[in-house]
Amino acid sequence: MSIRRERKDALEHRRLILQTAQALFNEHGVRPVSMHQIAKTAGIGQATLYRRYAHKGDLCSDILQDYGHQLMNQVTTYLEEHRQSSAAEKLDGIVDLWIDAIEEKSDLIIAMEAKMACDDHRGNFFHSPMYKFFRNKMSELLTEIMGQDTNQQASADPDLAAHAIICSMSPLGYFHLKQEKGYSTDQMKMGFRNMYRLSAQ
């Protein structure tokens, strides 16, 4: 078998595994689905599955990486379509998109965090292109919101503020507060918006 054919087979296996896992996760939730069930449903051997994914956290991470690229493209499109809006309004839009993503993929994120160590670069969000993308975009918008006020710029670091915003939207923390207080998703969005605007004052 040629190298090109092997690569094609590997890509097809990856696509099949991810599609099968996502369908099972959507139907049953992430926690109840086993690696054995994924392999059986996909029609592949468990050895084939484990060669690519050591555990379910690895598989969740791969699904989230794909979703992360989609989300970054979505944010880029949003910012382009709203380029005439104020920086504060654009930041609001990014916050809304982020929260929608947390709501949609929370089970995957939590499963990945439960399986992977923080010192593993594959599972450490702060080493990911997605983290860098969002921090850069938020930092740019916060700098614009701060404007040319020298005193304001001296009292706030937009990179630090952007990092704090991202950290505060950890899925585990987000759902803890939402459930404890009984907040709706819209209330959470508005609360985060108000808090982030304070960080730029």
Residue frames as qw, qx, qy, qz and C-alpha x, y, z in Angstrom:
[[0.000, 0.887, 0.461, 0.000, 0.00, 0.00, 0.00],
 [0.401, 0.518, -0.030, 0.755, 1.33, 3.44, -0.90],
 [0.240, -0.201, -0.458, 0.832, 2.00, 6.15, 1.67],
 [0.261, -0.083, -0.169, -0.947, -0.63, 8.33, 0.00],
 [0.605, -0.290, -0.629, -0.393, -3.22, 5.54, 0.36],
 [0.506, -0.280, -0.670, 0.466, -2.29, 5.02, 4.01],
 [0.049, -0.098, -0.234, 0.966, -2.76, 8.73, 4.67],
 [0.443, -0.169, -0.384, -0.792, -6.13, 8.68, 2.90],
 [0.622, -0.309, -0.717, -0.056, -7.22, 5.68, 4.96],
 [0.362, -0.214, -0.548, 0.723, -6.10, 7.42, 8.17],
 [0.161, -0.005, 0.007, -0.987, -8.10, 10.53, 7.29],
 [0.570, -0.225, -0.545, -0.572, -11.16, 8.46, 6.48],
 [0.568, -0.291, -0.721, 0.270, -10.82, 6.57, 9.78],
 [0.165, -0.131, -0.375, 0.903, -10.50, 9.85, 11.67],
 [0.353, -0.094, -0.213, -0.906, -13.57, 11.31, 9.99],
 [0.634, -0.255, -0.666, -0.299, -15.59, 8.12, 10.63],
 [0.480, -0.239, -0.670, 0.513, -14.53, 7.95, 14.29],
 [0.024, -0.097, -0.250, 0.963, -15.31, 11.59, 14.97],
 [0.465, -0.141, -0.362, -0.796, -18.67, 11.49, 13.19],
 [0.638, -0.268, -0.718, -0.080, -19.64, 8.30, 15.02],
 [0.379, -0.214, -0.587, 0.682, -18.54, 9.62, 18.41],
 [0.132, -0.002, 0.064, -0.989, -20.34, 12.92, 17.90],
 [0.566, -0.221, -0.510, -0.609, -23.56, 11.13, 16.91],
 [0.622, -0.296, -0.702, 0.179, -23.36, 8.87, 19.99],
 [0.239, -0.132, -0.422, 0.864, -22.55, 11.81, 22.26],
 [0.301, -0.120, -0.158, -0.933, -25.53, 13.75, 20.88],
 [0.659, -0.258, -0.574, -0.412, -27.84, 10.78, 21.50],
 [0.768, -0.374, -0.500, 0.143, -26.58, 9.54, 24.88],
 [0.341, -0.919, 0.191, -0.051, -24.32, 12.26, 26.31],
 [0.385, 0.681, -0.607, 0.138, -20.54, 11.97, 26.56],
 [0.352, -0.493, 0.710, -0.360, -20.15, 10.14, 29.87],
 [0.840, -0.001, 0.463, -0.283, -22.20, 6.97, 29.12],
 [0.803, 0.566, -0.163, -0.092, -20.55, 6.33, 25.73],
 [0.730, -0.471, 0.424, 0.256, -17.58, 3.94, 25.86],
 [0.061, 0.604, -0.633, -0.481, -14.66, 3.59, 23.48],
 [0.301, 0.053, 0.944, 0.121, -15.88, 0.03, 22.79],
 [0.401, 0.661, 0.572, -0.275, -19.29, 1.41, 21.75],
 [0.220, 0.804, -0.216, -0.508, -17.68, 3.96, 19.45],
 [0.083, -0.396, 0.837, 0.369, -15.51, 1.33, 17.74],
 [0.343, 0.264, 0.901, -0.019, -18.41, -1.11, 17.36],
 [0.373, 0.760, 0.382, -0.371, -20.77, 1.52, 15.94],
 [0.175, 0.775, -0.385, -0.469, -18.11, 2.81, 13.55],
 [0.955, 0.287, 0.037, -0.071, -17.40, -0.74, 12.40],
 [0.433, 0.679, -0.531, 0.262, -13.70, -0.66, 13.22],
 [0.779, -0.163, -0.530, 0.294, -11.52, -2.65, 15.59],
 [0.474, -0.872, -0.091, 0.086, -10.78, -1.32, 19.06],
 [0.706, -0.265, 0.197, 0.626, -7.08, -1.55, 18.29],
 [0.356, 0.501, 0.352, 0.706, -7.58, 0.83, 15.37],
 [0.243, -0.888, -0.250, -0.299, -9.45, 3.25, 17.59],
 [0.651, -0.721, 0.021, 0.238, -6.88, 3.12, 20.40],
 [0.684, 0.081, 0.205, 0.696, -3.98, 3.61, 17.98],
 [0.165, 0.602, 0.228, 0.747, -5.41, 7.00, 17.18],
 [0.372, -0.668, 0.075, -0.641, -6.99, 7.92, 20.53],
 [0.278, 0.200, -0.834, 0.432, -5.47, 6.68, 23.79],
 [0.018, -0.398, -0.792, 0.463, -8.67, 7.50, 25.69],
 [0.134, 0.766, 0.614, 0.135, -11.97, 9.32, 25.33],
 [0.199, -0.834, -0.058, 0.511, -10.39, 12.60, 26.43],
 [0.315, -0.268, 0.560, 0.718, -8.15, 12.48, 23.36],
 [0.178, 0.451, 0.768, 0.419, -11.16, 11.93, 21.13],
 [0.074, -0.876, -0.438, 0.190, -13.09, 14.77, 22.79],
 [0.295, -0.649, 0.193, 0.675, -10.08, 17.02, 22.31],
 [0.273, 0.018, 0.677, 0.683, -10.01, 16.26, 18.59],
 [0.059, 0.697, 0.683, 0.210, -13.73, 17.02, 18.21],
 [0.202, -0.875, -0.230, 0.374, -13.27, 20.26, 20.11],
 [0.347, -0.390, 0.387, 0.760, -10.31, 21.28, 17.95],
 [0.180, 0.353, 0.710, 0.582, -12.46, 20.90, 14.86],
 [0.118, -0.831, -0.544, -0.025, -15.24, 22.85, 16.53],
 [0.367, -0.685, -0.024, 0.629, -12.75, 25.49, 17.66],
 [0.276, -0.062, 0.512, 0.811, -11.74, 26.14, 14.05],
 [0.005, -0.612, -0.685, -0.394, -15.40, 26.54, 13.14],
 [0.290, -0.837, -0.379, 0.268, -15.93, 28.96, 16.01],
 [0.366, -0.477, 0.188, 0.777, -12.89, 31.05, 15.07],
 [0.162, 0.220, 0.625, 0.731, -14.18, 31.27, 11.50],
 [0.148, -0.746, -0.636, -0.131, -17.58, 32.25, 12.86],
 [0.339, -0.763, -0.173, 0.523, -16.06, 35.04, 14.98],
 [0.322, -0.210, 0.406, 0.829, -13.96, 36.28, 12.06],
 [0.042, 0.466, 0.682, 0.562, -17.08, 36.43, 9.87],
 [0.256, -0.807, -0.513, 0.139, -19.03, 38.16, 12.65],
 [0.355, -0.624, 0.014, 0.696, -16.35, 40.83, 13.10],
 [0.226, 0.021, 0.545, 0.807, -16.17, 41.42, 9.36],
 [0.079, -0.604, -0.690, -0.391, -19.95, 41.75, 9.08],
 [0.346, -0.873, -0.338, 0.071, -20.04, 44.14, 12.08],
 [0.615, 0.067, -0.059, 0.784, -16.90, 46.13, 11.32],
 [0.014, -0.569, -0.125, -0.812, -18.91, 49.37, 11.55],
 [0.634, -0.677, -0.350, -0.130, -20.14, 48.55, 15.06],
 [0.213, -0.841, 0.393, -0.306, -18.46, 49.89, 18.17],
 [0.331, 0.375, -0.834, 0.234, -15.72, 47.89, 19.87],
 [0.372, -0.119, 0.681, -0.619, -18.02, 47.32, 22.86],
 [0.805, 0.237, 0.080, -0.538, -20.75, 45.91, 20.62],
 [0.682, 0.427, -0.587, -0.088, -18.27, 43.61, 18.88],
 [0.049, 0.312, -0.846, 0.430, -16.99, 42.39, 22.24],
 [0.636, 0.028, 0.433, -0.639, -20.60, 41.68, 23.23],
 [0.823, 0.349, -0.244, -0.375, -20.97, 39.60, 20.09],
 [0.453, 0.408, -0.777, 0.160, -17.84, 37.56, 20.84],
 [0.266, -0.191, 0.740, -0.588, -19.06, 36.93, 24.39],
 [0.770, 0.165, 0.193, -0.585, -22.42, 35.71, 23.05],
 [0.760, 0.406, -0.476, -0.178, -20.76, 33.38, 20.54],
 [0.191, 0.391, -0.826, 0.358, -18.43, 32.02, 23.24],
 [0.464, -0.075, 0.631, -0.617, -21.30, 31.29, 25.62],
 [0.832, 0.279, -0.070, -0.474, -23.32, 29.63, 22.85],
 [0.595, 0.430, -0.678, 0.031, -20.29, 27.39, 22.20],
 [0.088, -0.276, 0.809, -0.512, -20.00, 26.51, 25.90],
 [0.685, 0.075, 0.367, -0.625, -23.68, 25.61, 26.02],
 [0.821, 0.378, -0.263, -0.336, -23.40, 23.44, 22.90],
 [0.721, 0.361, -0.568, 0.166, -20.17, 21.59, 23.75],
 [0.406, -0.681, 0.422, -0.440, -20.09, 21.57, 27.55],
 [0.955, -0.190, 0.199, -0.106, -20.16, 17.75, 27.89],
 [0.834, 0.424, -0.130, 0.330, -17.19, 17.38, 25.56],
 [0.146, 0.753, -0.361, 0.530, -15.17, 20.07, 27.32],
 [0.616, -0.569, 0.384, -0.386, -15.81, 18.64, 30.77],
 [0.994, 0.009, 0.104, 0.027, -15.02, 15.10, 29.61],
 [0.663, 0.570, -0.237, 0.423, -11.76, 16.27, 28.08],
 [0.107, -0.735, 0.407, -0.532, -10.75, 18.21, 31.21],
 [0.817, -0.414, 0.283, -0.284, -11.50, 15.17, 33.38],
 [0.978, 0.128, 0.086, 0.138, -9.26, 12.89, 31.30],
 [0.667, 0.514, -0.104, 0.530, -6.27, 15.07, 30.46],
 [0.574, -0.509, -0.228, 0.599, -3.66, 16.58, 32.75],
 [0.096, 0.972, 0.094, -0.192, -3.12, 20.33, 32.70],
 [0.275, -0.694, 0.510, 0.427, 0.56, 19.86, 31.90],
 [0.568, 0.208, 0.716, 0.348, -0.32, 17.90, 28.76],
 [0.016, 0.329, -0.236, -0.914, -0.10, 20.43, 25.94],
 [0.119, -0.240, -0.808, -0.525, -2.73, 18.54, 23.95],
 [0.302, -0.646, -0.700, -0.040, -5.30, 19.17, 26.66],
 [0.293, -0.505, -0.261, 0.769, -4.08, 22.54, 27.92],
 [0.309, 0.837, 0.449, 0.052, -6.35, 25.18, 26.43],
 [0.131, -0.926, 0.112, 0.337, -3.77, 27.93, 26.96],
 [0.383, -0.363, 0.655, 0.540, -1.48, 26.29, 24.39],
 [0.494, 0.473, 0.714, 0.146, -4.21, 26.17, 21.76],
 [0.190, 0.216, 0.384, 0.878, -4.66, 28.37, 18.67],
 [0.239, -0.709, -0.581, -0.319, -8.19, 29.06, 19.89],
 [0.480, -0.708, -0.282, 0.435, -6.99, 30.64, 23.13],
 [0.397, -0.243, 0.202, 0.862, -4.47, 32.83, 21.29],
 [0.059, 0.436, 0.579, 0.686, -7.07, 33.84, 18.72],
 [0.320, -0.789, -0.502, -0.149, -9.66, 34.90, 21.30],
 [0.504, -0.617, -0.153, 0.585, -7.15, 36.66, 23.54],
 [0.332, -0.038, 0.318, 0.887, -5.80, 38.66, 20.60],
 [0.069, -0.554, -0.569, -0.604, -9.26, 39.64, 19.33],
 [0.429, -0.788, -0.437, 0.058, -10.50, 40.60, 22.79],
 [0.523, -0.444, -0.031, 0.727, -7.31, 42.50, 23.57],
 [0.221, 0.206, 0.398, 0.866, -7.66, 44.52, 20.37],
 [0.238, -0.682, -0.528, -0.447, -11.27, 45.41, 21.19],
 [0.538, -0.709, -0.328, 0.317, -10.45, 46.30, 24.80],
 [0.449, -0.194, 0.118, 0.864, -7.64, 48.57, 23.60],
 [0.026, 0.412, 0.467, 0.782, -10.12, 50.29, 21.28],
 [0.408, -0.748, -0.506, -0.136, -12.65, 50.68, 24.08],
 [0.558, -0.542, -0.180, 0.602, -9.98, 52.22, 26.31],
 [0.321, 0.923, 0.160, 0.144, -9.31, 54.71, 23.53],
 [0.525, 0.550, -0.219, 0.612, -6.58, 57.27, 23.76],
 [0.486, -0.820, 0.068, -0.295, -7.04, 58.05, 27.45],
 [0.427, 0.519, -0.651, 0.353, -3.47, 57.73, 28.77],
 [0.351, -0.376, 0.618, -0.595, -4.56, 57.37, 32.39],
 [0.889, 0.034, 0.161, -0.427, -7.02, 54.65, 31.48],
 [0.820, 0.415, -0.393, 0.033, -4.44, 52.73, 29.45],
 [0.172, 0.537, -0.684, 0.462, -1.93, 52.97, 32.29],
 [0.510, -0.268, 0.564, -0.592, -4.41, 51.45, 34.75],
 [0.869, 0.143, 0.385, -0.276, -5.43, 48.45, 32.63],
 [0.128, -0.399, 0.806, 0.419, -3.52, 45.93, 30.55],
 [0.727, 0.251, -0.146, -0.623, -5.73, 44.75, 27.65],
 [0.551, 0.255, -0.791, -0.071, -3.86, 41.43, 27.32],
 [0.034, 0.042, -0.844, 0.534, -4.31, 40.70, 31.02],
 [0.513, 0.176, 0.303, -0.783, -7.96, 41.77, 30.87],
 [0.703, 0.268, -0.450, -0.481, -8.57, 39.54, 27.83],
 [0.391, 0.169, -0.888, 0.172, -6.93, 36.60, 29.61],
 [0.184, 0.042, 0.695, -0.694, -9.07, 37.22, 32.70],
 [0.643, 0.211, -0.031, -0.736, -12.21, 37.32, 30.57],
 [0.661, 0.233, -0.670, -0.245, -11.37, 33.98, 28.98],
 [0.227, 0.108, -0.878, 0.408, -10.51, 32.38, 32.33],
 [0.355, 0.062, 0.487, -0.795, -13.75, 33.62, 33.87],
 [0.739, 0.230, -0.141, -0.617, -15.70, 31.80, 31.18],
 [0.017, 0.242, -0.970, 0.024, -14.44, 28.34, 32.08],
 [0.559, -0.214, -0.611, -0.518, -17.29, 25.89, 31.35],
 [0.503, -0.291, -0.756, 0.301, -17.14, 24.36, 34.85],
 [0.126, -0.243, -0.378, 0.884, -17.33, 27.76, 36.53],
 [0.299, -0.051, -0.333, -0.893, -19.94, 29.02, 34.08],
 [0.581, -0.288, -0.667, -0.367, -22.34, 26.15, 34.76],
 [0.399, -0.266, -0.692, 0.540, -21.69, 26.16, 38.50],
 [0.036, 0.196, 0.229, -0.953, -22.82, 29.78, 38.79],
 [0.406, -0.072, -0.471, -0.779, -25.65, 29.40, 36.29],
 [0.572, -0.293, -0.753, -0.139, -27.13, 26.42, 38.12],
 [0.337, -0.257, -0.620, 0.660, -26.51, 27.76, 41.63],
 [0.087, 0.269, 0.170, -0.944, -28.21, 31.08, 40.89],
 [0.433, 0.534, 0.716, -0.120, -30.78, 29.77, 38.43],
 [0.110, 0.612, -0.212, -0.754, -29.69, 32.23, 35.78],
 [0.784, 0.550, 0.278, -0.075, -30.89, 31.90, 32.20],
 [0.716, 0.140, 0.273, 0.627, -28.37, 31.89, 29.35],
 [0.195, 0.784, 0.209, 0.551, -29.40, 35.44, 28.43],
 [0.468, -0.880, 0.018, -0.075, -28.86, 36.59, 32.02],
 [0.794, -0.329, 0.233, 0.455, -25.39, 35.03, 31.99],
 [0.549, 0.462, 0.279, 0.638, -24.55, 36.78, 28.73],
 [0.060, -0.896, -0.123, -0.423, -25.67, 40.15, 30.09],
 [0.662, -0.736, 0.082, 0.114, -23.78, 39.64, 33.34],
 [0.765, -0.094, 0.265, 0.579, -20.54, 38.82, 31.53],
 [0.357, 0.685, 0.256, 0.581, -21.02, 41.76, 29.16],
 [0.284, -0.928, -0.048, -0.236, -21.41, 44.19, 32.07],
 [0.756, -0.559, 0.183, 0.289, -18.38, 42.74, 33.87],
 [0.718, 0.160, 0.294, 0.611, -16.17, 42.96, 30.79],
 [0.189, 0.823, 0.179, 0.505, -17.09, 46.54, 30.12],
 [0.508, -0.860, 0.054, 0.000, -16.01, 47.38, 33.65],
 [0.816, -0.244, 0.232, 0.470, -12.59, 45.88, 32.89],
 [0.509, 0.421, 0.277, 0.698, -12.10, 48.50, 30.18],
 [0.138, -0.932, -0.200, -0.269, -13.04, 51.47, 32.34]]
